[in-house]
Every structure is written in structure tokens, then in C-alpha cells.
Amino acid sequence: MGLNETHAAAESGVTGGPDGPDTGLPTPDDQPGPIGGAGGGLDGQGGGEPGSTSAPIPAGLPDGAFVAKFVIAVDGPAGSGKSSVSRAAARALGFGYQDTGAAYRALAWHALQEQVDLDDAAAILASWDTFDYAIGTDPDAYFVRVNGTDVTEAIRTPEVTGAVAHIAKLPEVRQRLVQLFRNVMRKAEGRGIITEGRDITTVVAPDAEVRILLTADESVRMARRSAEVTTQSAAETSAALARRDAADAKVVDFMNAADGVTTLDSTDLDFDQTVQAVVDLARAAGH
């Protein structure tokens, strides 16, 4: 069924949220709220303390550790369905949800707004000082804001997509964002959170209770991404996806599962079956 272990994907989909199906995992009383970002950010309107790339790790905890949080880390290539599957699984489990790719896109959007030369690494890093980032971690109230402006839709444009590679290839940017992602995981309300993106299982959350590499055949990934993007032709979308994978592959290995990471191949699974497989892995680890 696409898993490299004995976890089978169910035939039916997953519905419901905190009051939905019995997951075998703790369900938070309150849904997670927004988390502020790099420059101190928004306070999330009651959704937790602002995140900060300079915030210290709590005393006595190793780098990458989390506080009283069940973490599911989802890695994988572009077009594998990381975002949609992770968000649906978080809703089913009553967990928070973090799309780490949104931060890269938001920083790229910010750089474009500031008319930063994307070939100037120093200028990109300098733009971090005015990058006030906030993200909603409630899967039913997701948003992305930069300096108070809602950019949830704006960061998905082809222009931003083309700029992301310039941002993501810089080790200094990745290091700062890794700390930001960890802060979101620590400070989000609730007992658990699903965090998805690139190098999540190995760099951002190597100690996560569940680590998944979500993948699919390249042709399937291309077709899925093309169906999602309506502003480009299928050929343009496929070319953009291939360029993104090639650029990111120079920085991180997101195609091969590290030790302890479960590969979930969704080539022959539909959306609901893939979500159910993630939920099943969480239930197995929660007992």
C-alpha cells in the first residue's frame, strides 16, 4: 500500500476534528493559534507567544527537543502532497499544523517587495531584519502574515515560486528558519503538531515521535501540482517543480528516508487513503 513498514492505509478517508474519530492520541481542548515570527512579530491575538529566531532553547533540553508536544514531521519532494495531507491529518487528530514552506515563500515575497537583489546573499540576509512573520497553526484557520499584511494567497504566485530557490539555497537563511520552526512547534497550543516541509525529519525535528517521508512517482507529482496551479500551463508547472527539486537537492536530501523515517509512497493511494496512513502511523506511535 505504499508504506515501507506494516502500516496499511484504510480504504476510507478521515473526517472530523477534535470531536471526530478516536485517534488514540490526546486531543487538545483548544485549537492551536497563530505564532509570530522573526522580528518579534504579531502576538497571534491570543494564539501563543511570538516566535523568534533568537529565542533560547529551554534549559536542559538538547537542540531540536520539544516540550510536552507530540510532533509528526513530514518530509518529501514538491508535489508529494505534504501540505494538503498534513493539514487534513492534523485536523483529524486535533493537532496543530505548520507549513514550513510558507516561511520560505513569505521571505521571498518580502524580498521582492523590498526590491532586494535575489542574487545578493547579503541583501537577502539584511531583509530578515524587517521580516515580521506570523502563521496560523490551526488547520481550520490557516493564514500567513508579513508585517501585518495577509499574504496567504500572495506567496503562491509564480513570481514568488521563482524567487524561493534564491532564498532556500542560503545556509544562513535555513539556519534562522529552522530555529523559527522549532519555536512554532514549542509554542503552539495543544498537545501535538504536524510540521511539514523540506529536511523536517532530519534537521528541523529529528526527535519527532513520528517521521514520515511522503513521496510519489515523478509523473504523479507533476500531475498533482499541475492540477493545483491554475495560472500556469502543465508544462510550465512541471518545469517549475523540477527546477525547485533540483535546486533544493543541492542543499538537502529529501528523496531518501533517513534511519527511523517511514517512507509513505502515495503513487497508488488517493488523498483520503494517504491521510489515513499518516493518522495510522500517529496512532501506532501514540500507544
Backbone torsions as a table, in degrees:
resi	resn	phi	psi	omega
1	MET	NA	6.8	176.3
2	GLY	107.4	-7.2	178.2
3	LEU	-97.3	146.3	179.6
4	ASN	-89.5	3.5	175.3
5	GLU	-121.9	-159.5	-172.5
6	THR	-96.5	9.6	-179.9
7	HIS	-77.7	122.6	-178.1
8	ALA	-101.2	143.8	177.1
9	ALA	-82.0	137.8	-179.1
10	ALA	-75.3	161.8	-178.5
11	GLU	-73.3	-35.7	-174.9
12	SER	-99.5	166.9	-179.1
13	GLY	-82.7	-178.9	-178.9
14	VAL	-111.3	130.4	177.3
15	THR	-128.3	165.2	176.9
16	GLY	93.3	176.4	-178.5
17	GLY	-137.5	-129.7	-179.9
18	PRO	-58.2	-30.2	180.0
19	ASP	-103.9	15.8	-176.7
20	GLY	-86.2	-139.0	-173.4
21	PRO	-66.7	153.6	176.6
22	ASP	-70.9	114.8	-176.8
23	THR	-96.9	-14.2	-175.1
24	GLY	82.0	3.0	-178.8
25	LEU	-118.3	156.1	179.0
26	PRO	-63.0	139.9	179.1
27	THR	-109.9	125.0	-179.2
28	PRO	-69.5	148.9	177.2
29	ASP	-72.5	-33.3	-178.8
30	ASP	-119.2	143.4	176.9
31	GLN	-72.1	147.7	178.4
32	PRO	-62.2	151.9	-179.3
33	GLY	-114.7	-173.1	-178.0
34	PRO	-72.1	153.0	179.3
35	ILE	-123.4	134.7	179.0
36	GLY	-82.4	171.5	-168.7
37	GLY	-120.0	-146.5	-160.7
38	ALA	-55.5	-44.4	-173.5
39	GLY	-91.9	19.5	-176.3
40	GLY	107.7	-40.7	163.9
41	GLY	63.6	-171.9	176.6
42	LEU	-76.8	151.2	-179.0
43	ASP	-84.6	4.3	173.8
44	GLY	78.6	8.2	177.7
45	GLN	51.8	49.5	177.3
46	GLY	93.3	4.0	-175.0
47	GLY	-98.4	18.7	177.8
48	GLY	122.8	166.8	179.9
49	GLU	-69.9	153.5	177.0
50	PRO	-64.7	141.7	174.8
51	GLY	-76.1	159.1	179.4
52	SER	-153.9	134.8	179.6
53	THR	-70.2	-13.5	179.8
54	SER	-103.9	0.4	-179.6
55	ALA	-65.3	133.1	-178.0
56	PRO	-73.9	151.5	172.9
57	ILE	-72.6	137.5	179.8
58	PRO	-51.2	143.3	-176.2
59	ALA	-55.6	136.5	174.7
60	GLY	88.0	-2.4	-178.9
61	LEU	-104.1	137.4	176.6
62	PRO	-70.9	161.1	178.8
63	ASP	-59.4	128.6	179.3
64	GLY	94.8	-5.9	-179.2
65	ALA	-79.1	159.1	-177.3
66	PHE	-128.5	155.1	-174.2
67	VAL	-102.1	116.0	174.8
68	ALA	44.5	47.7	-175.7
69	LYS	-136.7	128.2	173.1
70	PHE	-86.0	113.7	-174.5
71	VAL	-108.9	130.3	171.8
72	ILE	-112.4	118.5	-178.5
73	ALA	-103.6	127.8	-178.5
74	VAL	-123.0	121.4	-178.2
75	ASP	-114.5	170.8	173.8
76	GLY	148.8	168.2	-178.1
77	PRO	-76.1	168.9	178.0
78	ALA	-62.2	141.2	178.2
79	GLY	82.0	5.1	-178.9
80	SER	-82.6	-10.4	179.8
81	GLY	92.8	16.5	-176.7
82	LYS	-53.7	-48.4	-173.7
83	SER	-67.9	-53.2	-175.8
84	SER	-66.4	-40.4	179.1
85	VAL	-67.9	-44.7	-178.7
86	SER	-64.0	-41.2	-179.7
87	ARG	-64.4	-43.6	179.1
88	ALA	-66.4	-39.6	178.4
89	ALA	-66.4	-39.1	177.6
90	ALA	-62.3	-41.2	178.8
91	ARG	-62.8	-42.7	-178.9
92	ALA	-65.8	-35.2	-177.5
93	LEU	-87.7	-12.1	-174.4
94	GLY	75.1	28.0	-178.5
95	PHE	-100.1	166.5	169.1
96	GLY	-78.6	169.1	-177.4
97	TYR	-140.5	130.5	177.4
98	GLN	-126.3	121.2	175.3
99	ASP	-96.7	100.5	-176.3
100	THR	-71.7	-27.2	178.0
101	GLY	-60.7	-26.7	179.5
102	ALA	-62.5	-33.5	-179.5
103	ALA	-68.9	-41.3	176.1
104	TYR	-62.3	-43.5	179.6
105	ARG	-66.0	-40.0	-179.5
106	ALA	-64.7	-40.0	178.4
107	LEU	-68.0	-36.8	176.4
108	ALA	-64.6	-43.3	177.1
109	TRP	-60.0	-43.8	-179.9
110	HIS	-62.1	-42.6	179.5
111	ALA	-63.0	-40.2	178.0
112	LEU	-65.2	-41.0	178.4
113	GLN	-63.1	-34.8	-179.6
114	GLU	-85.2	1.3	-179.7
115	GLN	56.4	40.9	178.2
116	VAL	-75.7	140.5	174.6
117	ASP	-71.8	112.1	-175.2
118	LEU	-69.3	-10.7	175.5
119	ASP	-94.0	1.4	-179.4
120	ASP	-106.7	97.6	-176.6
121	ALA	-58.5	-40.6	-178.9
122	ALA	-63.6	-37.9	179.6
123	ALA	-68.2	-38.7	177.7
124	ILE	-63.1	-45.1	178.8
125	LEU	-63.0	-36.6	179.6
126	ALA	-65.8	-31.5	-179.6
127	SER	-67.4	-17.4	177.9
128	TRP	-59.5	-31.9	-177.0
129	ASP	-64.7	-21.9	179.6
130	THR	-114.0	17.6	-178.1
131	PHE	-97.4	99.3	-178.9
132	ASP	-104.0	100.5	-167.3
133	TYR	-109.0	137.0	175.4
134	ALA	-140.8	142.9	-180.0
135	ILE	-137.4	141.0	175.8
136	GLY	-85.0	129.9	-178.4
137	THR	-102.1	3.3	171.5
138	ASP	-81.9	118.7	-177.1
139	PRO	-61.3	-18.0	178.3
140	ASP	-97.2	-1.6	180.0
141	ALA	-141.0	48.7	-176.0
142	TYR	-74.0	137.6	173.1
143	PHE	-156.9	162.5	173.2
144	VAL	-132.1	131.5	179.0
145	ARG	-129.1	143.5	173.2
146	VAL	-127.3	121.0	-178.7
147	ASN	52.3	38.8	176.6
148	GLY	84.5	-6.2	-179.8
149	THR	-95.7	130.2	177.9
150	ASP	-72.4	118.0	-178.4
151	VAL	-120.0	20.2	-176.2
152	THR	-52.7	-43.6	179.9
153	GLU	-88.3	-36.1	-175.3
154	ALA	-61.0	-31.3	-176.6
155	ILE	-78.8	-1.2	-179.8
156	ARG	-101.2	7.1	-179.3
157	THR	-75.2	155.5	177.8
158	PRO	-57.4	-33.8	-179.9
159	GLU	-62.0	-44.9	178.8
160	VAL	-68.7	-42.1	178.7
161	THR	-56.0	-40.7	179.5
162	GLY	-69.0	-23.5	-178.3
163	ALA	-89.3	-18.2	-174.3
164	VAL	-59.0	-40.4	-177.2
165	ALA	-59.3	-34.8	178.6
166	HIS	-65.0	-32.1	-179.2
167	ILE	-79.9	-48.5	-172.0
168	ALA	-68.8	-21.6	-176.6
169	LYS	-79.5	-9.2	-176.6
170	LEU	-87.7	115.7	-179.1
171	PRO	-56.5	-36.8	-178.5
172	GLU	-65.0	-38.3	177.8
173	VAL	-66.8	-44.3	-179.6
174	ARG	-61.0	-40.4	180.0
175	GLN	-63.2	-42.7	-179.8
176	ARG	-66.7	-39.7	-178.9
177	LEU	-71.9	-32.5	176.3
178	VAL	-58.6	-44.8	178.5
179	GLN	-63.9	-39.5	178.3
180	LEU	-62.6	-44.0	179.8
181	PHE	-61.7	-41.4	179.3
182	ARG	-64.9	-37.8	178.1
183	ASN	-65.1	-38.9	177.1
184	VAL	-60.6	-44.3	-180.0
185	MET	-63.6	-40.0	-179.0
186	ARG	-70.8	-37.4	-170.0
187	LYS	-97.5	-12.8	177.2
188	ALA	-64.1	141.3	178.8
189	GLU	-71.0	161.7	179.1
190	GLY	99.7	171.5	-175.9
191	ARG	-91.8	-10.3	-178.6
192	GLY	-154.5	162.5	178.7
193	ILE	-152.3	140.9	172.7
194	ILE	-101.5	123.5	178.2
195	THR	-116.1	127.3	-177.1
196	GLU	-128.6	153.8	-180.0
197	GLY	154.6	-157.4	178.5
198	ARG	-93.0	144.4	179.6
199	ASP	51.5	28.7	-179.6
200	ILE	-72.6	-41.3	-174.9
201	THR	-74.6	-19.7	-175.2
202	THR	-112.0	-30.4	-175.0
203	VAL	-113.1	-50.9	-175.2
204	VAL	-74.5	-47.2	-175.7
205	ALA	-136.0	63.5	-178.7
206	PRO	-68.4	-16.4	180.0
207	ASP	-101.5	12.9	-179.5
208	ALA	-60.6	145.3	-180.0
209	GLU	-63.1	-34.3	177.2
210	VAL	-129.3	128.1	178.4
211	ARG	-126.3	125.6	-173.2
212	ILE	-128.7	134.5	168.9
213	LEU	-103.3	106.9	-179.3
214	LEU	-93.8	122.9	-176.7
215	THR	-143.7	177.2	176.2
216	ALA	-165.4	164.2	177.0
217	ASP	-57.3	149.0	-176.2
218	GLU	-57.7	-41.8	-178.7
219	SER	-63.4	-36.9	178.9
220	VAL	-69.0	-42.5	178.6
221	ARG	-63.1	-41.2	178.7
222	MET	-61.3	-44.9	-178.1
223	ALA	-64.6	-41.3	-179.6
224	ARG	-65.8	-44.5	-179.4
225	ARG	-66.1	-38.2	179.3
226	SER	-62.9	-36.7	179.5
227	ALA	-68.9	-26.8	-178.5
228	GLU	-80.9	-32.5	-174.2
229	VAL	-98.7	113.9	-176.1
230	THR	-99.0	-5.8	-177.7
231	THR	-94.6	-0.2	-180.0
232	GLN	-131.9	157.8	173.9
233	SER	-73.8	165.6	179.2
234	ALA	-59.9	-39.9	-179.2
235	ALA	-65.8	-41.6	179.9
236	GLU	-66.7	-40.9	179.4
237	THR	-64.6	-44.5	179.8
238	SER	-63.4	-40.1	179.7
239	ALA	-65.8	-40.9	179.4
240	ALA	-64.9	-40.7	179.1
241	LEU	-64.3	-43.4	-179.6
242	ALA	-63.9	-40.5	178.3
243	ARG	-64.3	-40.7	-179.3
244	ARG	-63.9	-45.4	178.3
245	ASP	-61.3	-44.1	-177.8
246	ALA	-64.0	-41.5	-179.8
247	ALA	-67.6	-45.3	-178.1
248	ASP	-69.8	-28.6	-179.6
249	ALA	-64.4	-20.8	177.5
250	LYS	-75.0	-17.4	-175.9
251	VAL	-107.9	-41.8	-177.3
252	VAL	-136.8	156.4	175.3
253	ASP	-100.1	104.2	-178.2
254	PHE	-112.7	9.9	-178.3
255	MET	-105.0	-14.5	-178.0
256	ASN	-123.5	132.6	-178.5
257	ALA	-74.0	131.8	175.4
258	ALA	-76.7	170.3	178.4
259	ASP	-57.0	133.3	178.5
260	GLY	85.8	-2.3	-179.8
261	VAL	-99.6	130.6	179.8
262	THR	-87.6	127.0	175.9
263	THR	-85.5	124.8	176.3
264	LEU	-114.9	104.2	-179.3
265	ASP	-93.2	113.5	-175.0
266	SER	-97.4	13.4	-178.0
267	THR	-51.6	-44.3	-176.0
268	ASP	-106.3	15.4	178.4
269	LEU	-111.1	144.5	172.7
270	ASP	-84.8	179.3	-174.6
271	PHE	-59.6	-49.4	-177.2
272	ASP	-63.0	-38.1	179.0
273	GLN	-66.3	-37.0	179.3
274	THR	-67.8	-43.1	176.8
275	VAL	-60.2	-44.7	-179.1
276	GLN	-61.7	-36.1	179.0
277	ALA	-64.1	-39.4	177.6
278	VAL	-65.5	-44.3	178.8
279	VAL	-61.4	-40.9	179.4
280	ASP	-62.4	-40.8	178.2
281	LEU	-63.7	-39.5	178.9
282	ALA	-66.2	-42.2	179.6
283	ARG	-63.3	-42.2	-179.4
284	ALA	-62.2	-38.4	-179.1
285	ALA	-79.8	-18.3	-176.2
286	GLY	-84.1	-8.6	-178.6
287	HIS	-96.3	NA	NA
